[in-house]
Amino acid sequence: MSLSRLCLPLLVAGLLTAGCAASEPPGPGAEKTPGVTESAASVRLTVRIADGVVSPVDRRLDARVGQPVEVIVDSDISDELHVHAEPDHTFAVAPATGQRFRFAVEVPGRVEIELHHAGVTVATLLVRP
């Protein structure tokens, strides 16, 4: 048996293994959104309240059940951040920068994150199993 006949199966097996390890390109929903970082580990949302203006407003985010969510708030006023989820979460927002609020959602569905005093929904999470 020739050397090329012995090497051919090894070459094919190596190429198949390399092809299985290749990562898929990001899908159309994978665009980067300023103020939002999503990873397998956590979803982060940065919120700014300044001079009566809240940003972002009604941002759409994807998360999975049990995935950590972190909301980072810079604010010049007091407010209350409320997460309409199961379980419910409420956080006191102070006039300060770099406030970090963490939670996880345990039931799939649409979850609104809102500022009660400002009357603004800053984001809606679409939580999947």
MARZATI-899158 format. One line per field, with one value per residue: x, y, z of N, C-alpha, C in turn. Coordinates in Angstrom, 3 decimals, padded with zeros to 6 digits. Layout:
MARZATI-899158
nx X, ...
ny Y, ...
nz Z, ...
cax X, ...
cay Y, ...
caz Z, ...
cx X, ...
cy Y, ...
cz Z, ...
//
This chain:
MARZATI-899158
nx 000.851, 000.574, 002.162, 000.615, -001.980, -002.274, -002.074, -004.183, -006.778, -006.219, -005.788, -008.347, -009.892, -008.735, -009.423, -012.227, -012.555, -011.511, -013.366, -015.673, -015.044, -015.119, -016.347, -019.651, -020.680, -021.731, -025.239, -027.956, -029.123, -027.078, -025.878, -023.968, -025.114, -025.026, -024.297, -025.241, -024.306, -024.077, -023.570, -022.734, -022.485, -023.658, -026.116, -025.844, -026.956, -026.720, -027.851, -028.796, -029.689, -030.310, -030.752, -033.553, -033.865, -034.070, -032.105, -031.354, -034.530, -037.083, -035.508, -034.733, -033.927, -032.308, -032.445, -031.719, -033.484, -032.539, -030.126, -027.693, -028.497, -027.407, -027.863, -026.588, -026.506, -026.370, -027.253, -028.889, -030.916, -033.191, -034.865, -036.881, -036.052, -037.710, -038.290, -040.346, -040.871, -040.750, -039.134, -040.279, -038.383, -037.053, -035.266, -033.599, -032.803, -030.261, -029.116, -026.410, -023.376, -022.476, -024.029, -024.888, -027.091, -028.205, -029.788, -031.747, -033.925, -036.471, -038.596, -039.708, -040.490, -041.831, -040.224, -040.429, -038.322, -038.376, -038.389, -039.903, -040.659, -039.932, -041.523, -040.853, -040.149, -037.205, -036.097, -037.001, -036.905, -036.620, -037.130, -035.931, -036.325
ny -001.178, 002.204, 005.208, 007.536, 006.522, 005.704, 008.092, 009.633, 008.983, 009.988, 012.702, 013.482, 012.981, 014.849, 017.289, 017.178, 017.283, 019.839, 021.394, 020.980, 022.355, 024.997, 028.279, 029.707, 032.455, 035.643, 036.152, 038.094, 039.456, 040.110, 042.558, 045.203, 047.167, 050.402, 050.862, 048.410, 045.192, 041.903, 038.595, 035.097, 034.864, 037.140, 039.825, 043.186, 046.460, 049.867, 052.723, 056.111, 058.950, 062.221, 065.638, 065.418, 063.728, 060.460, 057.742, 054.618, 054.434, 052.167, 049.978, 046.920, 043.693, 040.472, 037.553, 034.649, 032.248, 032.440, 033.658, 036.025, 039.457, 042.742, 046.024, 049.136, 052.233, 055.707, 058.575, 061.720, 062.139, 060.793, 057.666, 054.792, 051.661, 049.193, 045.798, 043.938, 040.954, 037.387, 036.130, 039.332, 042.415, 045.188, 048.199, 050.782, 053.830, 056.143, 059.602, 059.308, 057.981, 055.024, 052.990, 049.674, 047.135, 043.904, 040.972, 037.999, 036.366, 034.043, 032.928, 032.351, 034.851, 038.178, 040.883, 043.842, 046.602, 049.266, 052.779, 054.033, 056.634, 058.378, 057.346, 055.751, 053.155, 051.539, 049.314, 046.240, 042.911, 039.963, 036.968, 033.789, 030.174
nz 000.000, -000.811, 000.449, 000.108, 000.047, 002.666, 004.087, 003.175, 004.470, 007.050, 006.524, 005.578, 007.894, 009.629, 008.362, 008.543, 011.323, 011.857, 010.476, 012.001, 014.284, 013.630, 014.149, 013.997, 011.944, 013.335, 013.710, 012.162, 014.302, 015.971, 016.156, 017.606, 020.263, 021.510, 024.935, 025.714, 026.611, 025.733, 026.697, 027.066, 029.740, 031.008, 030.761, 030.100, 030.850, 030.393, 031.976, 031.856, 033.657, 033.391, 033.904, 033.667, 031.507, 030.272, 029.286, 027.909, 026.118, 026.101, 025.114, 023.453, 024.536, 024.626, 026.645, 028.644, 030.659, 034.015, 033.387, 034.334, 034.779, 034.532, 035.516, 035.031, 036.480, 036.056, 037.632, 038.236, 039.956, 042.472, 042.127, 041.313, 040.279, 038.601, 038.046, 036.191, 036.668, 037.252, 039.820, 041.116, 041.041, 042.775, 042.882, 044.607, 043.250, 043.496, 043.544, 041.955, 040.457, 038.584, 039.793, 040.477, 039.645, 040.075, 038.795, 038.086, 035.815, 036.255, 034.895, 031.618, 029.096, 028.383, 029.882, 031.550, 032.268, 034.286, 035.180, 037.905, 039.012, 036.959, 035.031, 032.824, 030.555, 030.393, 029.236, 027.589, 028.266, 026.419, 027.496, 027.166, 027.368
cax 000.000, 001.418, 002.106, -000.498, -003.225, -002.316, -002.224, -005.453, -007.808, -005.831, -006.018, -009.798, -010.339, -008.273, -010.236, -013.569, -012.461, -011.334, -014.636, -016.630, -014.635, -015.263, -017.488, -020.590, -020.655, -022.852, -026.476, -028.363, -029.482, -025.896, -025.259, -023.666, -025.946, -024.359, -024.870, -025.705, -023.350, -024.683, -022.674, -023.327, -022.433, -024.570, -026.631, -025.636, -027.646, -026.301, -028.939, -028.386, -030.765, -029.661, -031.562, -034.904, -033.853, -033.682, -031.588, -032.209, -035.973, -037.680, -034.506, -035.098, -032.791, -032.567, -031.807, -032.198, -033.896, -031.418, -028.947, -027.564, -028.721, -026.856, -028.231, -025.671, -027.253, -025.829, -028.454, -028.788, -032.099, -033.639, -035.968, -037.016, -035.951, -038.575, -038.217, -041.616, -040.500, -041.031, -039.663, -040.222, -037.196, -037.135, -033.993, -033.617, -031.801, -029.845, -028.390, -025.006, -022.922, -021.945, -024.851, -025.035, -028.208, -028.129, -030.918, -031.963, -035.344, -036.650, -039.734, -039.611, -041.514, -041.432, -039.974, -040.158, -037.481, -038.856, -038.158, -041.265, -040.938, -039.817, -042.583, -040.214, -039.637, -035.876, -035.808, -037.844, -036.153, -037.311, -036.454, -036.192, -035.899
cay 000.000, 003.386, 006.199, 008.466, 005.859, 005.676, 009.463, 010.225, 008.941, 010.894, 014.061, 013.698, 013.053, 016.133, 018.362, 017.091, 017.765, 021.295, 021.981, 020.939, 023.304, 026.379, 028.983, 030.279, 033.915, 036.212, 036.319, 039.480, 040.094, 040.215, 043.867, 045.830, 048.306, 051.184, 050.770, 047.059, 044.130, 040.603, 037.463, 033.909, 035.029, 038.161, 040.893, 044.462, 047.624, 051.111, 053.702, 057.449, 059.899, 063.524, 066.811, 065.011, 062.883, 059.073, 057.048, 054.463, 054.304, 050.999, 049.140, 045.498, 042.831, 039.043, 036.876, 033.290, 032.009, 032.267, 034.418, 037.262, 040.745, 043.834, 047.363, 050.131, 053.488, 057.021, 059.395, 062.954, 062.200, 059.526, 057.008, 053.385, 050.777, 048.047, 044.730, 043.203, 039.579, 036.388, 037.020, 040.791, 043.049, 046.641, 048.762, 052.227, 054.580, 057.363, 060.522, 058.880, 057.291, 053.673, 052.100, 048.380, 046.336, 042.585, 040.072, 036.971, 036.090, 032.596, 032.488, 032.939, 035.802, 039.588, 041.493, 045.281, 047.251, 050.649, 053.757, 054.368, 058.069, 058.992, 056.793, 055.357, 051.797, 051.678, 048.144, 045.054, 041.681, 038.796, 035.895, 032.481, 029.044
caz 000.000, -000.925, 001.531, -000.134, 000.434, 004.130, 004.600, 002.758, 005.521, 008.136, 006.051, 005.559, 009.291, 010.163, 007.790, 009.132, 012.701, 011.811, 010.043, 013.116, 015.315, 013.153, 014.748, 013.044, 011.952, 014.068, 012.955, 011.958, 015.572, 016.808, 016.061, 018.885, 020.606, 022.538, 026.270, 026.004, 026.387, 025.957, 026.579, 027.667, 031.187, 031.528, 029.902, 030.790, 030.314, 031.034, 031.977, 032.289, 033.956, 033.564, 033.546, 033.299, 030.310, 030.522, 028.114, 026.740, 026.311, 025.447, 024.449, 023.398, 024.854, 024.737, 027.770, 028.895, 032.040, 034.925, 032.966, 035.105, 034.125, 035.338, 035.067, 035.590, 036.420, 036.417, 037.779, 039.020, 040.824, 043.060, 041.430, 041.662, 039.125, 038.863, 037.056, 036.209, 036.344, 038.262, 040.852, 040.953, 041.630, 042.905, 043.325, 044.863, 042.485, 044.186, 042.663, 041.993, 039.245, 038.735, 040.613, 039.802, 040.128, 039.431, 039.010, 037.067, 035.595, 036.343, 034.086, 030.283, 028.672, 028.232, 031.187, 031.439, 033.271, 034.212, 036.242, 038.334, 039.146, 035.629, 034.190, 031.570, 030.394, 029.799, 028.406, 027.673, 028.053, 025.911, 028.221, 026.566, 028.230
cx 000.894, 001.193, 000.938, -001.836, -003.359, -002.601, -003.579, -006.536, -007.491, -006.083, -007.510, -010.327, -009.930, -009.096, -011.651, -013.579, -012.322, -012.625, -015.670, -016.301, -014.819, -016.491, -018.375, -020.484, -021.856, -024.058, -026.858, -028.731, -028.286, -025.213, -025.034, -024.556, -025.234, -025.080, -025.345, -024.595, -024.048, -023.610, -023.371, -023.390, -023.464, -025.064, -026.450, -026.340, -027.174, -027.399, -028.394, -029.634, -030.080, -030.577, -032.955, -035.001, -033.328, -033.212, -031.030, -033.683, -036.441, -036.700, -034.979, -033.838, -033.234, -031.807, -032.372, -032.595, -032.650, -030.165, -028.864, -027.781, -028.181, -027.266, -027.314, -026.316, -026.390, -027.031, -028.167, -030.016, -032.351, -034.795, -036.037, -037.006, -036.742, -038.487, -039.480, -041.365, -041.020, -039.700, -039.481, -038.940, -037.413, -035.819, -034.141, -032.467, -031.524, -029.226, -026.883, -024.665, -022.473, -022.735, -025.106, -026.136, -028.216, -029.353, -030.896, -033.464, -035.513, -037.797, -039.626, -040.765, -040.940, -041.334, -039.625, -039.288, -037.832, -038.409, -039.523, -041.536, -040.860, -040.926, -042.076, -039.822, -038.290, -035.541, -036.878, -036.968, -037.080, -036.544, -036.903, -035.732, -034.443
cy 001.237, 004.337, 007.160, 007.839, 005.795, 007.067, 010.079, 010.135, 009.875, 012.345, 014.393, 013.841, 014.383, 017.300, 018.352, 017.619, 019.283, 021.983, 021.997, 021.976, 024.749, 027.019, 029.550, 031.795, 034.444, 036.405, 037.781, 040.196, 040.357, 041.573, 044.439, 047.047, 049.093, 051.052, 049.382, 046.077, 042.821, 039.542, 036.267, 034.074, 036.031, 039.090, 042.167, 045.576, 048.841, 052.145, 055.018, 058.298, 061.228, 064.630, 066.426, 064.115, 061.494, 058.451, 055.701, 054.442, 053.122, 050.204, 047.693, 044.659, 041.376, 038.487, 035.468, 033.172, 031.746, 033.042, 035.703, 038.494, 041.806, 045.155, 048.336, 051.489, 054.655, 057.951, 060.655, 063.148, 060.825, 058.981, 055.578, 052.579, 049.516, 047.070, 043.888, 041.775, 038.653, 035.812, 038.488, 041.335, 044.554, 047.139, 050.264, 052.876, 055.873, 058.321, 060.237, 058.191, 055.873, 052.742, 050.819, 047.572, 045.026, 041.749, 039.004, 036.725, 034.572, 032.046, 033.134, 033.892, 037.193, 040.215, 042.960, 045.738, 048.726, 051.476, 054.282, 055.864, 058.795, 058.493, 056.308, 053.880, 051.920, 050.493, 047.084, 043.858, 040.638, 037.608, 034.556, 031.373, 028.691
cz 000.000, 000.244, 001.351, 000.251, 001.954, 004.703, 004.271, 003.837, 006.697, 007.754, 006.063, 006.985, 009.917, 009.644, 008.355, 010.559, 012.726, 011.403, 011.148, 014.172, 014.886, 013.777, 013.655, 013.071, 012.726, 013.161, 012.853, 013.254, 016.459, 016.723, 017.449, 019.075, 021.685, 023.871, 026.643, 025.674, 026.692, 025.782, 027.183, 029.179, 031.696, 030.427, 030.700, 030.054, 031.091, 030.850, 032.505, 032.489, 034.250, 033.070, 033.037, 032.080, 030.677, 029.215, 028.572, 027.130, 025.459, 024.586, 024.486, 023.611, 024.902, 025.929, 027.851, 030.362, 032.884, 034.564, 033.782, 034.225, 035.068, 034.702, 035.798, 035.380, 036.874, 036.472, 038.578, 039.917, 041.446, 042.233, 041.937, 040.376, 039.452, 037.704, 037.204, 035.745, 037.430, 038.671, 040.480, 041.592, 041.655, 043.487, 043.509, 044.099, 043.238, 043.173, 042.783, 040.675, 039.587, 039.636, 039.829, 040.465, 039.342, 039.773, 037.923, 036.992, 035.509, 035.503, 032.704, 029.984, 028.498, 029.613, 030.976, 032.600, 033.194, 035.406, 036.652, 038.386, 037.801, 034.704, 032.845, 031.620, 029.693, 028.903, 028.602, 027.336, 027.445, 026.481, 027.645, 027.508, 028.017
//
